[in-house]
């Protein structure tokens, strides 16, 4: 049966359930009950119903329309995956904006009812949605898991074992971290943690429940003296259970959170995050028992300690060696044959694995040859991907999960032939943006929305731009996309508003994309460090910690200032010095050529 037939059948089944439940529209988002970006297969209902497999997007179904709202990172992918499908792409005008709600307000009449699954909608989302709908006298029913009712063969929740991250890597013990969190609870009896990466950080636990993210599906309730971890019992070995109990962590079944909350004393205030706690969990207790709070763990987790930084540098060395081996392998293979994008991704994973302490990719490798490079979140599939030839441009965006840290790097490479004048100019403009952001020196209190312009200004002068943010926080052997900080043109939201502080690890990845022809992106991870401190203020800067050469063959060196050339030479000197001890003679010679001074 074709993919489109599957979507048609599922859509028909959903509409039958909608009719029986007296719903005029149904919303299916991308997240899980923990508000994760990447989710376990069990919660991929939006992908299952629509056929669109991107990590972000919202599906909305009415009696006569099926829509998929996605941002510019996914426009080309969505058009391809929805082709021949009843689902219609609604391109977001503003990334992350809930434009599907405005569409519903326009299409639905007063007295209509919108449905959704309250297990995966947060308190904040339901509040915003209800407020918007009530203005038009439209009802909201959020106890409806319609997709779950019709999803035959739905994957079960994963049962992979959790494991402990030793303090020798984490830099702090579990007991020390829990004590730090308790110090921020300010009189509350409990703090409910729903987000998987925050739980992993607080307990020094890692898992394999979600592809690319080494997390364990669970909830954590931190009390004044005891912490309660709600996790499937098969995930925790006897030895780990004993060590957790010694640190005051009691274990409970994953499904037992709501019943446990109901048994708490009514005068026990509980801190929670409105944006990360599902509405169904929230309604387990009376509203008066909850205390809205900002995420207490996220600001601590974002500041990498000295031990983590030391290991991150080791991870970057491993990654650099793996990429050198990959590009040398590709060059050799292309002398005799073509190499598929999918094969290159597989080969890269193998080279990373050979470096040791490797736990998989930090996201699906984006291997975009020629026109595929313009698809921002492109994932090569074995049956449909392009064959790479010894000519043109290759965009490779990839990352690994090592015990020593998480990596994320993009390089755009010339495989042969001569780039056009336009390609050379645009590549150089992107490079200038990357360098400008990396060279920034700024006072304490500066946020990502203030710095984002540095990466775009050279493109803007030529009437060019890119439709994604310039950078995101990166975890330590955790999620590759980690809040709160980042570089973004959006003045609203956590990523744009959070001030940078020393210890934050953030991607720097400006780009340019010409649909149907080529894509350009250059990405390093940057560590925020203190640059100056005087009686009046502290000033911070960025240190690029990614170790791999930037392709100079695509650059128009005449467009670079002397300061930019100096930055490039300093960076390439660092790459060569750091990686040389790990290479054989041939690999060193290859690297030295690509790190040559300009």
FIRO-655298 format. One record per residue (C-alpha): residue in three letters; x, y, z. Coordinates in steps of 0.2 Angstrom, whole numbers, plus 5000, padded with zeros to 4 digits. Layout:
<atoms>
(atom "ala",(X,Y,Z))
...
</atoms>
This chain:
<atoms>
(atom "unk",(5000,5000,5000))
(atom "unk",(5007,5017,4995))
(atom "unk",(5011,5030,5008))
(atom "unk",(4997,5042,5002))
(atom "unk",(4984,5028,5004))
(atom "unk",(4990,5025,5022))
(atom "unk",(4988,5044,5026))
(atom "unk",(4970,5044,5017))
(atom "unk",(4965,5029,5028))
(atom "unk",(4971,5036,5044))
(atom "unk",(4964,5053,5040))
(atom "unk",(4947,5045,5037))
(atom "unk",(4948,5035,5054))
(atom "unk",(4952,5051,5063))
(atom "unk",(4938,5061,5056))
(atom "unk",(4926,5047,5061))
(atom "unk",(4932,5048,5079))
(atom "unk",(4931,5067,5078))
(atom "unk",(4912,5065,5072))
(atom "unk",(4909,5053,5086))
(atom "unk",(4917,5065,5099))
(atom "unk",(4908,5080,5091))
(atom "unk",(4924,5089,5087))
(atom "unk",(4925,5101,5073))
(atom "unk",(4944,5102,5072))
(atom "unk",(4958,5092,5080))
(atom "unk",(4976,5097,5083))
(atom "unk",(4991,5085,5083))
(atom "unk",(5008,5093,5088))
(atom "unk",(5025,5086,5087))
(atom "unk",(5029,5085,5106))
(atom "unk",(5027,5071,5119))
(atom "unk",(5021,5073,5138))
(atom "unk",(5039,5080,5142))
(atom "unk",(5038,5094,5128))
(atom "unk",(5053,5086,5120))
(atom "unk",(5060,5091,5103))
(atom "unk",(5064,5074,5098))
(atom "unk",(5052,5061,5103))
(atom "unk",(5051,5042,5105))
(atom "unk",(5042,5033,5091))
(atom "unk",(5027,5030,5103))
(atom "unk",(5023,5049,5102))
(atom "unk",(5026,5052,5083))
(atom "unk",(5007,5054,5080))
(atom "unk",(5009,5070,5069))
(atom "unk",(5021,5060,5058))
(atom "unk",(5010,5045,5058))
(atom "unk",(4994,5054,5053))
(atom "unk",(5002,5066,5040))
(atom "unk",(5017,5058,5033))
(atom "unk",(5028,5073,5037))
(atom "unk",(5043,5067,5046))
(atom "unk",(5052,5083,5051))
(atom "unk",(5055,5086,5070))
(atom "unk",(5044,5101,5071))
(atom "unk",(5027,5105,5064))
(atom "unk",(5008,5105,5069))
(atom "unk",(4994,5095,5060))
(atom "unk",(4977,5102,5060))
(atom "unk",(4962,5092,5054))
(atom "unk",(4944,5098,5051))
(atom "unk",(4930,5089,5041))
(atom "unk",(4936,5096,5025))
(atom "unk",(4954,5101,5027))
(atom "unk",(4970,5093,5033))
(atom "unk",(4984,5106,5036))
(atom "unk",(5002,5105,5041))
(atom "unk",(5011,5120,5048))
(atom "unk",(5030,5120,5047))
(atom "unk",(5044,5134,5047))
(atom "unk",(5056,5137,5033))
(atom "unk",(5068,5124,5038))
(atom "unk",(5056,5111,5032))
(atom "unk",(5047,5119,5017))
(atom "unk",(5056,5109,5004))
(atom "unk",(5055,5093,5014))
(atom "unk",(5037,5095,5018))
(atom "unk",(5032,5099,5000))
(atom "unk",(5041,5083,4995))
(atom "unk",(5034,5072,5009))
(atom "unk",(5016,5079,5007))
(atom "unk",(5015,5077,4988))
(atom "unk",(5000,5067,4983))
(atom "unk",(4994,5068,5001))
(atom "unk",(4977,5076,5007))
(atom "unk",(4988,5086,5019))
(atom "unk",(4992,5104,5013))
(atom "unk",(5007,5114,5019))
(atom "unk",(5005,5130,5027))
(atom "unk",(5022,5139,5028))
(atom "unk",(5024,5148,5044))
(atom "unk",(5027,5167,5041))
(atom "unk",(5036,5168,5058))
(atom "unk",(5046,5153,5065))
(atom "unk",(5038,5144,5080))
(atom "unk",(5022,5155,5079))
(atom "unk",(5006,5146,5082))
(atom "unk",(4998,5152,5066))
(atom "unk",(4987,5137,5065))
(atom "unk",(4977,5144,5079))
(atom "unk",(4973,5160,5069))
(atom "unk",(4968,5149,5054))
(atom "unk",(4956,5140,5066))
(atom "unk",(4949,5156,5072))
(atom "unk",(4946,5161,5054))
(atom "unk",(4938,5145,5048))
(atom "unk",(4928,5139,5062))
(atom "unk",(4911,5146,5067))
(atom "unk",(4905,5151,5085))
(atom "unk",(4899,5136,5094))
(atom "unk",(4912,5124,5086))
(atom "unk",(4924,5113,5097))
(atom "unk",(4943,5110,5095))
(atom "unk",(4950,5094,5102))
(atom "unk",(4968,5089,5107))
(atom "unk",(4977,5077,5118))
(atom "unk",(4980,5085,5135))
(atom "unk",(4994,5072,5139))
(atom "unk",(5005,5081,5127))
(atom "unk",(4999,5099,5128))
(atom "unk",(5007,5110,5142))
(atom "unk",(4998,5121,5154))
(atom "unk",(5004,5136,5145))
(atom "unk",(4999,5130,5128))
(atom "unk",(4981,5125,5134))
(atom "unk",(4979,5142,5143))
(atom "unk",(4984,5152,5127))
(atom "unk",(4973,5141,5116))
(atom "unk",(4958,5142,5127))
(atom "unk",(4960,5161,5128))
(atom "unk",(4961,5163,5109))
(atom "unk",(4946,5151,5106))
(atom "unk",(4935,5158,5119))
(atom "unk",(4935,5175,5111))
(atom "unk",(4926,5168,5096))
(atom "unk",(4915,5157,5107))
(atom "unk",(4924,5141,5102))
(atom "unk",(4925,5127,5114))
(atom "unk",(4941,5117,5118))
(atom "unk",(4941,5098,5123))
(atom "unk",(4958,5093,5128))
(atom "unk",(4955,5075,5135))
(atom "unk",(4954,5067,5118))
(atom "unk",(4968,5055,5112))
(atom "unk",(4960,5052,5096))
(atom "unk",(4976,5047,5087))
(atom "unk",(4979,5034,5101))
(atom "unk",(4962,5026,5098))
(atom "unk",(4965,5023,5079))
(atom "unk",(4984,5020,5079))
(atom "unk",(4985,5002,5075))
(atom "unk",(5002,4994,5079))
(atom "unk",(5007,5010,5089))
(atom "unk",(5025,5007,5095))
(atom "unk",(5026,5004,5114))
(atom "unk",(5036,5015,5126))
(atom "unk",(5054,5011,5125))
(atom "unk",(5062,5000,5139))
(atom "unk",(5080,5003,5136))
(atom "unk",(5091,5003,5152))
(atom "unk",(5097,5019,5160))
(atom "unk",(5115,5021,5165))
(atom "unk",(5125,5032,5176))
(atom "unk",(5136,5047,5170))
(atom "unk",(5151,5046,5182))
(atom "unk",(5155,5063,5191))
(atom "unk",(5172,5061,5184))
(atom "unk",(5164,5067,5167))
(atom "unk",(5149,5077,5175))
(atom "unk",(5160,5087,5186))
(atom "unk",(5147,5086,5200))
(atom "unk",(5139,5072,5210))
(atom "unk",(5121,5069,5210))
(atom "unk",(5119,5074,5228))
(atom "unk",(5128,5090,5224))
(atom "unk",(5116,5094,5210))
(atom "unk",(5101,5090,5220))
(atom "unk",(5107,5101,5234))
(atom "unk",(5109,5116,5221))
(atom "unk",(5091,5113,5215))
(atom "unk",(5084,5113,5233))
(atom "unk",(5093,5129,5237))
(atom "unk",(5083,5137,5223))
(atom "unk",(5066,5130,5229))
(atom "unk",(5063,5144,5241))
(atom "unk",(5051,5136,5253))
(atom "unk",(5041,5125,5241))
(atom "unk",(5040,5107,5247))
(atom "unk",(5042,5099,5230))
(atom "unk",(5048,5104,5212))
(atom "unk",(5041,5094,5198))
(atom "unk",(5053,5091,5183))
(atom "unk",(5046,5084,5167))
(atom "unk",(5059,5088,5154))
(atom "unk",(5070,5073,5151))
(atom "unk",(5087,5082,5148))
(atom "unk",(5085,5091,5165))
(atom "unk",(5081,5075,5174))
(atom "unk",(5096,5067,5166))
(atom "unk",(5107,5082,5172))
(atom "unk",(5101,5082,5189))
(atom "unk",(5102,5063,5192))
(atom "unk",(5118,5061,5182))
(atom "unk",(5108,5048,5172))
(atom "unk",(5109,5044,5153))
(atom "unk",(5098,5033,5142))
(atom "unk",(5093,5028,5125))
(atom "unk",(5074,5030,5124))
(atom "unk",(5074,5045,5112))
(atom "unk",(5084,5044,5096))
(atom "unk",(5099,5056,5096))
(atom "unk",(5096,5062,5114))
(atom "unk",(5103,5051,5128))
(atom "unk",(5089,5053,5139))
(atom "unk",(5077,5041,5149))
(atom "unk",(5058,5044,5149))
(atom "unk",(5053,5048,5167))
(atom "unk",(5047,5061,5179))
(atom "unk",(5057,5068,5194))
(atom "unk",(5049,5076,5209))
(atom "unk",(5062,5084,5220))
(atom "unk",(5057,5085,5238))
(atom "unk",(5066,5095,5253))
(atom "unk",(5075,5079,5258))
(atom "unk",(5070,5065,5246))
(atom "unk",(5069,5065,5227))
(atom "unk",(5056,5053,5218))
(atom "unk",(5060,5047,5201))
(atom "unk",(5046,5040,5191))
(atom "unk",(5053,5028,5179))
(atom "unk",(5050,5010,5172))
(atom "unk",(5058,4998,5184))
(atom "unk",(5066,4988,5170))
(atom "unk",(5076,5003,5165))
(atom "unk",(5086,5003,5182))
(atom "unk",(5098,4990,5187))
(atom "unk",(5099,4984,5205))
(atom "unk",(5116,4992,5207))
(atom "unk",(5110,5009,5200))
(atom "unk",(5094,5008,5211))
(atom "unk",(5105,5005,5226))
(atom "unk",(5116,5020,5222))
(atom "unk",(5101,5031,5219))
(atom "unk",(5094,5026,5236))
(atom "unk",(5110,5031,5245))
(atom "unk",(5108,5048,5237))
(atom "unk",(5090,5050,5243))
(atom "unk",(5082,5046,5227))
(atom "unk",(5067,5034,5228))
(atom "unk",(5060,5025,5213))
(atom "unk",(5042,5023,5207))
(atom "unk",(5034,5017,5192))
(atom "unk",(5033,5029,5177))
(atom "unk",(5014,5028,5177))
(atom "unk",(5012,5032,5196))
(atom "unk",(5016,5051,5196))
(atom "unk",(4998,5056,5196))
(atom "unk",(4993,5044,5210))
(atom "unk",(5008,5049,5220))
(atom "unk",(5003,5068,5218))
(atom "unk",(4986,5064,5224))
(atom "unk",(4992,5057,5240))
(atom "unk",(5003,5072,5245))
(atom "unk",(4997,5083,5259))
(atom "unk",(4986,5097,5253))
(atom "unk",(4997,5110,5261))
(atom "unk",(5013,5104,5251))
(atom "unk",(5016,5118,5238))
(atom "unk",(5024,5111,5222))
(atom "unk",(5034,5121,5210))
(atom "unk",(5031,5117,5191))
(atom "unk",(5034,5124,5174))
(atom "unk",(5019,5130,5165))
(atom "unk",(5028,5127,5148))
(atom "unk",(5034,5109,5152))
(atom "unk",(5020,5102,5163))
(atom "unk",(5006,5094,5154))
(atom "unk",(4988,5100,5157))
(atom "unk",(4982,5083,5162))
(atom "unk",(4996,5081,5176))
(atom "unk",(4992,5099,5182))
(atom "unk",(4973,5095,5184))
(atom "unk",(4978,5080,5195))
(atom "unk",(4978,5093,5210))
(atom "unk",(4969,5108,5215))
(atom "unk",(4976,5124,5207))
(atom "unk",(4980,5131,5224))
(atom "unk",(4993,5118,5227))
(atom "unk",(5004,5122,5212))
(atom "unk",(5017,5136,5211))
(atom "unk",(5022,5142,5194))
(atom "unk",(5041,5144,5193))
(atom "unk",(5055,5146,5180))
(atom "unk",(5065,5131,5176))
(atom "unk",(5077,5129,5190))
(atom "unk",(5089,5117,5182))
(atom "unk",(5091,5124,5165))
(atom "unk",(5102,5139,5170))
(atom "unk",(5114,5128,5180))
(atom "unk",(5115,5115,5166))
(atom "unk",(5119,5128,5153))
(atom "unk",(5135,5133,5162))
(atom "unk",(5147,5120,5158))
(atom "unk",(5159,5117,5173))
(atom "unk",(5178,5115,5171))
(atom "unk",(5177,5096,5170))
(atom "unk",(5164,5096,5157))
(atom "unk",(5174,5109,5147))
(atom "unk",(5189,5098,5148))
(atom "unk",(5180,5083,5141))
(atom "unk",(5171,5094,5128))
(atom "unk",(5188,5098,5121))
(atom "unk",(5192,5080,5120))
(atom "unk",(5176,5076,5111))
(atom "unk",(5180,5090,5098))
(atom "unk",(5197,5081,5095))
(atom "unk",(5188,5065,5092))
(atom "unk",(5176,5073,5080))
(atom "unk",(5189,5082,5070))
(atom "unk",(5199,5066,5068))
(atom "unk",(5183,5057,5062))
(atom "unk",(5179,5070,5049))
(atom "unk",(5197,5070,5042))
(atom "unk",(5196,5052,5039))
(atom "unk",(5178,5054,5031))
(atom "unk",(5183,5068,5019))
(atom "unk",(5199,5058,5014))
(atom "unk",(5189,5043,5012))
(atom "unk",(5176,5052,5001))
(atom "unk",(5190,5060,4990))
(atom "unk",(5198,5043,4987))
(atom "unk",(5181,5035,4983))
(atom "unk",(5176,5048,4971))
(atom "unk",(5191,5045,4960))
(atom "unk",(5183,5028,4955))
(atom "unk",(5164,5030,4959))
(atom "unk",(5150,5040,4965))
(atom "unk",(5145,5039,4984))
(atom "unk",(5127,5041,4989))
(atom "unk",(5123,5054,5002))
(atom "unk",(5116,5040,5013))
(atom "unk",(5132,5030,5012))
(atom "unk",(5142,5045,5017))
(atom "unk",(5131,5047,5033))
(atom "unk",(5134,5029,5037))
(atom "unk",(5152,5030,5034))
(atom "unk",(5154,5046,5045))
(atom "unk",(5145,5037,5060))
(atom "unk",(5157,5022,5058))
(atom "unk",(5172,5034,5059))
(atom "unk",(5165,5042,5074))
(atom "unk",(5161,5026,5082))
(atom "unk",(5180,5021,5080))
(atom "unk",(5185,5035,5091))
(atom "unk",(5178,5027,5106))
(atom "unk",(5165,5031,5120))
(atom "unk",(5153,5034,5105))
(atom "unk",(5134,5033,5108))
(atom "unk",(5127,5038,5091))
(atom "unk",(5123,5053,5081))
(atom "unk",(5117,5069,5090))
(atom "unk",(5104,5071,5076))
(atom "unk",(5101,5064,5059))
(atom "unk",(5116,5069,5048))
(atom "unk",(5111,5082,5035))
(atom "unk",(5121,5077,5019))
(atom "unk",(5115,5089,5006))
(atom "unk",(5124,5087,4989))
(atom "unk",(5121,5101,4976))
(atom "unk",(5102,5106,4976))
(atom "unk",(5099,5095,4992))
(atom "unk",(5110,5107,5002))
(atom "unk",(5097,5120,5000))
(atom "unk",(5085,5109,5011))
(atom "unk",(5089,5115,5028))
(atom "unk",(5084,5099,5038))
(atom "unk",(5087,5087,5024))
(atom "unk",(5090,5068,5029))
(atom "unk",(5096,5057,5015))
(atom "unk",(5086,5041,5013))
(atom "unk",(5094,5026,5005))
(atom "unk",(5081,5024,4991))
(atom "unk",(5079,5042,4986))
(atom "unk",(5095,5051,4990))
(atom "unk",(5107,5059,4978))
(atom "unk",(5124,5052,4972))
(atom "unk",(5139,5063,4976))
(atom "unk",(5150,5066,4961))
(atom "unk",(5168,5074,4961))
(atom "unk",(5161,5091,4957))
(atom "unk",(5150,5104,4964))
(atom "unk",(5146,5108,4983))
(atom "unk",(5142,5097,4997))
(atom "unk",(5134,5103,5014))
(atom "unk",(5137,5091,5028))
(atom "unk",(5129,5095,5045))
(atom "unk",(5132,5082,5058))
(atom "unk",(5136,5078,5076))
(atom "unk",(5140,5064,5088))
(atom "unk",(5136,5059,5106))
(atom "unk",(5152,5054,5115))
(atom "unk",(5154,5051,5134))
(atom "unk",(5165,5066,5133))
(atom "unk",(5152,5078,5126))
(atom "unk",(5140,5082,5111))
(atom "unk",(5146,5089,5095))
(atom "unk",(5138,5098,5080))
(atom "unk",(5147,5104,5065))
(atom "unk",(5143,5110,5047))
(atom "unk",(5155,5112,5033))
(atom "unk",(5152,5117,5015))
(atom "unk",(5165,5109,5004))
(atom "unk",(5170,5110,4985))
(atom "unk",(5171,5093,4978))
(atom "unk",(5178,5098,4961))
(atom "unk",(5177,5110,4947))
(atom "unk",(5176,5129,4949))
(atom "unk",(5162,5137,4959))
(atom "unk",(5152,5151,4951))
(atom "unk",(5156,5169,4956))
(atom "unk",(5139,5169,4965))
(atom "unk",(5143,5154,4975))
(atom "unk",(5160,5161,4979))
(atom "unk",(5153,5177,4985))
(atom "unk",(5139,5170,4995))
(atom "unk",(5150,5157,5003))
(atom "unk",(5162,5171,5008))
(atom "unk",(5147,5182,5015))
(atom "unk",(5142,5167,5026))
(atom "unk",(5160,5165,5032))
(atom "unk",(5162,5183,5036))
(atom "unk",(5146,5182,5047))
(atom "unk",(5153,5167,5056))
(atom "unk",(5169,5176,5059))
(atom "unk",(5160,5192,5065))
(atom "unk",(5150,5182,5078))
(atom "unk",(5165,5172,5084))
(atom "unk",(5175,5188,5086))
(atom "unk",(5162,5197,5096))
(atom "unk",(5167,5205,5113))
(atom "unk",(5152,5211,5123))
(atom "unk",(5147,5217,5140))
(atom "unk",(5139,5206,5153))
(atom "unk",(5120,5205,5150))
(atom "unk",(5121,5204,5131))
(atom "unk",(5108,5192,5124))
(atom "unk",(5107,5182,5108))
(atom "unk",(5095,5194,5099))
(atom "unk",(5108,5208,5101))
(atom "unk",(5122,5197,5093))
(atom "unk",(5112,5188,5079))
(atom "unk",(5114,5203,5068))
(atom "unk",(5133,5201,5067))
(atom "unk",(5131,5184,5058))
(atom "unk",(5118,5192,5045))
(atom "unk",(5125,5209,5042))
(atom "unk",(5136,5205,5027))
(atom "unk",(5122,5195,5019))
(atom "unk",(5109,5209,5022))
(atom "unk",(5120,5221,5013))
(atom "unk",(5118,5211,4997))
(atom "unk",(5099,5208,5000))
(atom "unk",(5102,5190,5006))
(atom "unk",(5096,5181,5022))
(atom "unk",(5093,5164,5029))
(atom "unk",(5077,5158,5038))
(atom "unk",(5083,5150,5053))
(atom "unk",(5091,5155,5069))
(atom "unk",(5110,5157,5070))
(atom "unk",(5113,5146,5085))
(atom "unk",(5107,5136,5099))
(atom "unk",(5114,5130,5115))
(atom "unk",(5122,5112,5116))
(atom "unk",(5121,5100,5130))
(atom "unk",(5135,5090,5138))
(atom "unk",(5132,5072,5132))
(atom "unk",(5114,5078,5131))
(atom "unk",(5102,5086,5119))
(atom "unk",(5111,5095,5104))
(atom "unk",(5098,5108,5105))
(atom "unk",(5098,5115,5123))
(atom "unk",(5089,5130,5130))
(atom "unk",(5090,5143,5136))
(atom "unk",(5103,5153,5126))
(atom "unk",(5105,5155,5107))
(atom "unk",(5107,5168,5093))
(atom "unk",(5090,5173,5085))
(atom "unk",(5082,5188,5076))
(atom "unk",(5066,5185,5087))
(atom "unk",(5066,5197,5101))
(atom "unk",(5053,5187,5110))
(atom "unk",(5056,5170,5119))
(atom "unk",(5070,5162,5130))
(atom "unk",(5083,5160,5116))
(atom "unk",(5083,5178,5111))
(atom "unk",(5082,5185,5129))
(atom "unk",(5094,5175,5139))
(atom "unk",(5111,5184,5142))
(atom "unk",(5126,5175,5138))
(atom "unk",(5137,5169,5152))
(atom "unk",(5154,5160,5153))
(atom "unk",(5152,5141,5151))
(atom "unk",(5138,5142,5139))
(atom "unk",(5141,5131,5123))
(atom "unk",(5132,5138,5108))
(atom "unk",(5132,5134,5089))
(atom "unk",(5137,5148,5077))
(atom "unk",(5129,5143,5060))
(atom "unk",(5124,5156,5047))
(atom "unk",(5120,5150,5030))
(atom "unk",(5112,5154,5013))
(atom "unk",(5101,5143,5002))
(atom "unk",(5096,5144,4984))
(atom "unk",(5082,5132,4981))
(atom "unk",(5085,5119,4968))
(atom "unk",(5104,5124,4966))
(atom "unk",(5115,5123,4982))
(atom "unk",(5116,5127,5001))
(atom "unk",(5129,5135,5011))
(atom "unk",(5131,5134,5030))
(atom "unk",(5147,5135,5041))
(atom "unk",(5145,5130,5059))
(atom "unk",(5157,5130,5074))
(atom "unk",(5152,5127,5092))
(atom "unk",(5157,5142,5103))
(atom "unk",(5162,5142,5121))
(atom "unk",(5157,5159,5130))
(atom "unk",(5173,5165,5140))
(atom "unk",(5177,5180,5151))
(atom "unk",(5188,5192,5141))
(atom "unk",(5190,5207,5152))
(atom "unk",(5185,5212,5169))
(atom "unk",(5186,5230,5177))
(atom "unk",(5179,5240,5190))
(atom "unk",(5164,5245,5179))
(atom "unk",(5159,5229,5170))
(atom "unk",(5164,5212,5164))
(atom "unk",(5166,5208,5145))
(atom "unk",(5164,5191,5137))
(atom "unk",(5169,5183,5121))
(atom "unk",(5168,5167,5111))
(atom "unk",(5181,5153,5109))
(atom "unk",(5177,5141,5094))
(atom "unk",(5180,5124,5101))
(atom "unk",(5175,5114,5085))
(atom "unk",(5191,5108,5077))
(atom "unk",(5190,5106,5058))
(atom "unk",(5196,5117,5043))
(atom "unk",(5185,5129,5034))
(atom "unk",(5186,5126,5015))
(atom "unk",(5196,5140,5008))
(atom "unk",(5193,5135,4990))
(atom "unk",(5176,5142,4990))
(atom "unk",(5181,5158,4998))
(atom "unk",(5184,5175,4988))
(atom "unk",(5199,5180,4999))
(atom "unk",(5198,5198,4992))
(atom "unk",(5182,5200,5001))
(atom "unk",(5190,5196,5018))
(atom "unk",(5198,5210,5029))
(atom "unk",(5215,5208,5036))
(atom "unk",(5206,5205,5053))
(atom "unk",(5196,5191,5046))
(atom "unk",(5211,5183,5038))
(atom "unk",(5220,5184,5054))
(atom "unk",(5205,5175,5063))
(atom "unk",(5205,5161,5050))
(atom "unk",(5224,5159,5051))
(atom "unk",(5223,5158,5070))
(atom "unk",(5209,5146,5070))
(atom "unk",(5217,5134,5057))
(atom "unk",(5233,5135,5067))
(atom "unk",(5223,5129,5082))
(atom "unk",(5215,5115,5072))
(atom "unk",(5232,5109,5066))
(atom "unk",(5240,5110,5083))
(atom "unk",(5226,5101,5092))
(atom "unk",(5224,5087,5079))
(atom "unk",(5241,5083,5073))
(atom "unk",(5246,5072,5088))
(atom "unk",(5231,5061,5084))
(atom "unk",(5235,5059,5065))
(atom "unk",(5247,5048,5054))
(atom "unk",(5258,5057,5042))
(atom "unk",(5246,5056,5027))
(atom "unk",(5232,5063,5037))
(atom "unk",(5243,5077,5044))
(atom "unk",(5249,5082,5027))
(atom "unk",(5230,5083,5021))
(atom "unk",(5226,5094,5036))
(atom "unk",(5241,5105,5034))
(atom "unk",(5236,5109,5016))
(atom "unk",(5218,5114,5021))
(atom "unk",(5224,5124,5036))
(atom "unk",(5237,5134,5025))
(atom "unk",(5238,5152,5030))
(atom "unk",(5229,5165,5019))
</atoms>
